[in-house]
C-alpha cells in the first residue's frame, strides 16, 4: 500500500533534469530569424497563419507548440520541418532556409537571439525549452524511463527509483539505449506501470526486481502517476540503491 500512497506525489518532488545546452544559451541570430520570417511568409503562412498560431496546420508558437516539442533536442523539430514542409512540396527548401525558419520559430516563442547563427551541428546538441526554462513533461508524452521493476502484491507493477522521464520518438528500446542505461544512475521517482502484462513475451520472474528501461505514454493525474507501457527490457540483473 505504501507504493500506491507515494505514486501520486513522487514527480512533483523531483527536480527537472537539465540538458547541457538549451536554446536559452543563444543559438540563432536576429538576422537569421528575419530571413526565416521572409521564407515562412512565402512558404508556410498559408497553413500555419502569418501569426504562427495555426490554421490548417498546427501552431508553431505558444503553449500547445511548446508542449509538443520541448525537452527534445532541436534536431527533432528541424527534421520534422525539413521532411514535411512546405506541405505540398516537402523537403524542397535548402538546408539553410530550414534553419532560418527554425530561427524565426524560436524568435516567435520569445527565445532570445545571440550573435551566432543556428547550424546543423547546433541543432543536434541543443535542447528546446520554453522561455521559462526546463519543465516536467506534460501528460500524454511518449517517454522512456529507467528504474527498478517491483511487483506490489495486490496493487500491480511499479517502476521504483525511477529516472526523470525523457521524451522518445519510438516504442522500441535499442541496443544503444540499453547500453547507455547501464551507466544511468537511478532516480527517486515512482510510477505505476499500466498494461505491462500485455507487452510481448512478458515474463514476471525474469523481470521482477531488475533494473529495467521502459517506454510508454506518461499519464499525470492526481493520485495516479503512471506510464502506459509499450516496451520494457532488462538493463541489469540487480537494482543498485
N, C-alpha and C positions, 0 to 999 in steps of 0.2 A: 504493500500500500504506500510505502514511502516514495517509491518511484513515481507513482501516479500523483501524489501530492506535489512533487517537485517539478513535474514536467511543464506546468503552466507558467512558471516564473523563471526558468533557467536562462532563456535567451535574453530577457530584459536585464539580467545581472551581468552579462558578458560584454566585454569591450568589442568593438568592431575592429577586425584586423586590418591595419593599414597596408597599402602597397608601397613599394619603394619609391615610385614616382606616379604622380597623378596630373591631370590636366591643370590643376591649380598651381603647378610649378611653372607654368608658362610654356606652351608648346606650339603656338601659332602666332603669326604677326597680324597686325591690323590691316596692312596692305594685302596680305593673303586672303583675309576674310572679305575684303572689298572685291577682290577678283572672284571669290566664291559667290558673293551675292549676285554679281552680274551673270555668272553661269547658272545659278539657281533660278533667277528670274526668267531666264530664257528656257531652261530645260526642265525645271522641277516645279515651278509655282502653279502650273495648271492642276496638278494632283494634290500638292501639299499646301497650297494657298500662299500668296505673297507674304503673309504673316507667319508662315511655318506652322500654323495652328491646325492644319489638316483639312482636306476636302474629300476627294475620292481616295486619297492616300492618307496614311496615318500622320499624326502631328510629329513635328521634328523639334519641338521645344515644349517646355512645361513639364508638369509632374508625370503625366502619362508616358511621355517620351523618356524621361529620365528613369522612371521605374522599370521600363523595359530594357534599358541598355546600361545603366550604371553598374559599377563593380565588374564589368567586363573590361579587358584591355581594348584600346581604341581600334585595334585591327579587326575585331569582330564587326563593329559598326562600319568600318571602312570597306571590308569585303562585301557586306550587305549592299552598301551604296554602289560599289563597283560592279556587282553582278546583277543587280535588279533595277538600276536607274540609268537613264530615264525609262519609264515603264514600257514604251513601245520599241525602244532601241537600247536595251541594257548593255552595258559594257562598251559603249561606243565613244565615250569621252576619254581624254588622255588621263594617265595616272595623276599628273599634276592638277588637272581640273577636278578630279575627285577629292584630292587632298585640299584644294581650295574650298570646295563645297563643304567639306567636313569642318574646316576652319570657320566658315560662316555659321554653321550649325552651333559650334562651340560658342561663338560670339553671341548668337541669338539666345543662348542659355546662360548668358551673363558669366561665362568663363573668361577671366582676364587674358588679354593678349600679352605678348612679350616681343623682344627684338628678333627672336629666331622664328623660322618658318617650320611648319609641320612637314615631316618627312615620312617615307615608308618605314624607315628604321624606327622612328619615334613611336609610331602607332603600335608597334609590336611590344613595346615596353612601358606604355603609359596607360594607367587605369583611368577610366571615365568615372568621375564623381560629379555630383551637383555642386553648386556654388557654396553649399554649407559643408562640403567635405563628405567623408565616408558615413554611410548609414547602414543599418541592418537591412537585409534584403526583404522585399515585400512578399506577402503570401502569394502562392501560385508560381513562384520562381522555380525553374528546373535547377536542382542543386546537387552537389556532391558533398559528402562529409565523412570523416574518419573517426572511429571511436571503438568502444568495446560492446560487443553484442551480448545482451543479457536477457534471459527469459525470467520474467517476474510471474511466478505461478498464479494463475487465475486472472492476470491482467494483460498478458501478452508480451511482445518483444520490444526491447528498448535499446537505443544506442546511448551508452553512458560515456562519460569522459570525452564527449564529442568535440570536435573542432568547429570553429565558425563555418557555417555552410558557405560554399563557393558556387557561383553560377557555373553551369555547364551547358554544353551545346548538344550533347547526345546522351543516350541511355547506357551505352556500352562503357565498361571500365577497361581501359587499355593496359597493356603490359607496362608501358612507360608510366602511367598513372599509379599503378600498383608499386612499382619500384620507388617512385618519389614518396609514396605514402609510408613506406617503411621507416623513413627518417623524419616523418612529420610528427612533432610532439603532440601528445593528446591534449585536449582542452578540458573545459568544465561545464559543457552544455549537456542537455539531456533531451532526447527525442523519442516519442513513441513511434515505432515503425509499423505502418499500416500496410496491409497486403503483402507482407514479406513471404508468407507461405505460398503465394501464387507465383513467385519467380521460378524459372525452370530449374530443375534438379535441386530444389531446396532440401537440405539435409541438416536438421537441427543439431544432431550430435557432432557433425563436422564443423559447425559454425559457432556454437554457443561458447561464450567466454573467450573468443578470439578477438584480436584486433582486426577490424574489417573496414572496407570502404564501401559506401553505398551511394546510389544515385536515385533520385526521385523528385517528387513535387513537394515543395515546402508549404506547409499549412500552418498558419498562425491564427489561433483562436484562443480566447480566454480559457484556460484550463485544458487546452487540447493542442499542445505544440507537437507537431508530428512531421514525418516525411512519409509520403505515399511511395513506397519502394518500387522501383522498376528494375534495379540490378543490385547485386551485392557480392563481394568477393573477399576472401580472407587475405589479410595483409601479413599477419604474423600469428603464430600459434598461441602466443600469450599476450595479455594486455598488461603493459607496464603501468605503474602508477603515474 
